[in-house]
Amino acid sequence: MPHSYGVRARTRHMFAKKFRQKGPIHLSQYLMKVKVGDYVDIFADPSIHKGMPHKGYHGRTGIIFNVTKSAVGVRVNKLVNGRIIEKRIHVRIEHVRKSKCQKEILQRKVDNEIAKENARKTGVKVNLKRTPKLPKDGYFEKAPGGEGVEVTTIQPLPFSDLV
């Protein structure tokens, strides 16, 4: 058979709905509130063919730059011949979901503001920088058999050729 180069070529699993996720799209997807500057994930819904993004953008995260009646404009980074280009695409709202990529950053910002306020009240200096996970503390292993029991050392026998 000849090789296929169509728009939806090699999307057998990408554009297939998951188990028990089939059926019509939920109304909450259409009523999703989005505004310019929001981070969104592009996930093509295979049951809606209108306004579907190209398979190369499926799973990408972008920033909304335009909102229309039934679609959103998204800025997405794309790798083209070894360089990253910012592409601007318009995708219908069914193929977009809010991204959780900023959730941890925004939560850390709120926590830092609370910590700063507490530091101002108490007068204690607080470090708001993230620190990498430090190595575990060292410890001594207890001798097997309890205290006072002699530890036996086992050594290998020297090699001898028995031929």
N, C-alpha and C positions, 0 to 999 in steps of 0.2 A: 504494500500500500504506500502511496505517496505521503510525504511528511506534511503535517498541517501547520500553517503559520497564522491561523485566525486570531481574532481579538481575544477569544476565550480559550485559546489552546492551552493545554496543560493546566486546567483549573478544575479537574475532576473532584478533588477534595476541598479546594479553596472555596469554590462556589457551591458547596453542598451544605444543607442545613444539618445540624447535629441531631442525634437521636432524641425524640420527644420534644423537639424545638420547631417542628414544622407547623404550617398553618398561617393564617393571616397575621399581619404585623399589628402590634399593640398601638392603641391610640396615643399612649403616653410618649411614644417615639415621635409622633407628629407634633405633640404639644411641648416638646423639650425646649427649654429656654436656653438660647445661646446668644452671645453678644460678641462684638469684635474684640479680639485679644484672648478669647478662651482657647484652651488647648483641647483638641478633639482627636480621637482615634478614627481612622477611616477603615470601616469594616463593611464590605459590600454585602448587601442582603440579596441573595440569589433569586428571591421570589419577586423582587421589584426590579424590572429591567430598565425603567426610565432613570436617567441621571446616575447610572452606575459608573463608578470610577474604573479606570483601567486596572488590570490585575497587578501591575507594578506598584500601585499605591495601596493595595490591600494590606492592612496591618500597620500602616505608617501613622505617625503622630504629627499633627500640624497645628498651626495657629489660624484662627478665623480672621479674615481680612474684610469680608463682605457678607451681609445677610440679606437675602431676598425672600420673596413670598414662600417659596417651597424648597429653596436650596441655600447652601452656604458656600462662600469662597474660602478655600483653605490654602495656606502657604505650606508647602511640603518640600523637604530636602530630597534630592534625587541624585544618585551617583551616575555620572555620564562620563565615560572614557577617563576614569581616574580623577575627575574633579566633581565636587558637589555643587549642584545648581539648585537655586530656590525656584520651585515651580509653583505657579498659582493655578489651581484647578477649582472648578465649581462642581459640587456634588450635592445631590438631593439629600434632604435631612434624614431619610430612611437609612442611608449608608454611613451615618456618622454617629458616634457615641462620645459622651464626655470622657475625657482622659483623666486618669488618676495619677498622672506623672507628677503633678504639682502638690499632691495632697500632703506628702511628708514635709515638703519645704514650708508650706503654709502653716502646718501644725507646729513646726519648729519655731516659726516666726512668732506665733501666738504665745508659745511657752517661754520664749526669750523675753517678750514684753512683760509677762507676769514675773519672771525672775528678776528683771531689771527694776520693776516697781518694788518688789520685796527688798532688793538690795538697797534702794534709796531709803526705804523706811528703816531698815535695820542698820545701815551703814557698813555692811560687810561687802567686800569686793567679791564679785561672782564672775566665773569664767564661762562665757557663752559659746566658746569655740567647740566644734566637734573634735573628739579625740579618737584615734584609731583604737581598735581592740588591743589591749595590752597583753603581754604574755602572762600565763598563770604563775602564781607564786610557787616557789620551790618548797619542798618538804622532804622529811626523812622517812623512809619506809621502815615499818616495824619489823623486827627480826621474826622469822617464822618459828613458831613453837613457844613464843613468849620470851620474857627477860631471862638472862642467865644461861640460856641454851647455846651450846657451842655451834657455830655455823661451820658446816663441812664444805670444803672447797674441792671441786672435782676438776681434775686436769686430764687432758687426753694423753693416751699412750703414744710414745714415739713410733713412727712408722718403721716397720722392719720387713724386709723382703724375705718371704718364706720359701723362695724357689731354690 
